[in-house]
Amino acid sequence: MSLKLIIGTKHISSWSLRPWLALKHIGVAFEEILIPLNKPQTRQKILQYSSAGRVPVLIDDSLVIWDSLAICEYLAEKFPSAQLWPENVAMRARARAVSAEMHSGFAHVRQQLSMNLKKKVPLPELNADTQSELNRLQAIWRECLALSGGPFLFGSFTIADAMFAPVVTRFLTYSVPYAPELELYIQAMAHLPAMRQWTSAALIEEN
């Protein structure tokens, strides 16, 4: 097996974090290739691996996958014993729905509260759209945790948690207020061994 994951700068590449966490959860060996972002040669280097010109990229022998959620879906099918999706059909459908919503939405949170693991930043004055998205994020988490009982969104760690992991870091970076019942989930994500490993590496990056 020859799995390679091409990722971007760890303290800012939220999209790279997601499939990286999924791979770590599976426990399979893979080669990590990090391309520093926001450099003159960044796009040229990424194009060596994918014509999409963006990270992350998963390479499995001759197969190239260049989207975070698509990578996670592929890993779930390739390694079914890892249970990256809930076993229950209804819960699996819900997990896919919230993951897709995260994948395609929350543009205002991404813009106003960008991921940066090297900083602790005072919460800026949030515009109405950003606040609305933050409210929606918390509603998703509360609903999922109420159904599953936690500690992760669907009980054990799934792709849904990988998709929301960068948002959890934003809540901590900007000290975003959140409902008390979400404390255990946010701490479970922050102290996930793979999350701590990624964060430790992010903190010593030069750029």
Secondary structure by P-SEA (a helix, b strand, c coil): cbbbbbbccccccaaaaaaaaaaaaabbbbbbbbbbccccaaaaaaaaccccccccbbbccccccccaaaaaaaaaaaccccccccccaaaaaaaaaaaaaaaccccccccccccccccccccccccaaaaaaaaaaaaaaaaaaaacccccccccccaaaaaaaaaaaaaaaacccccccaaaaaaaaaacaaaaaaaaaaaaccc
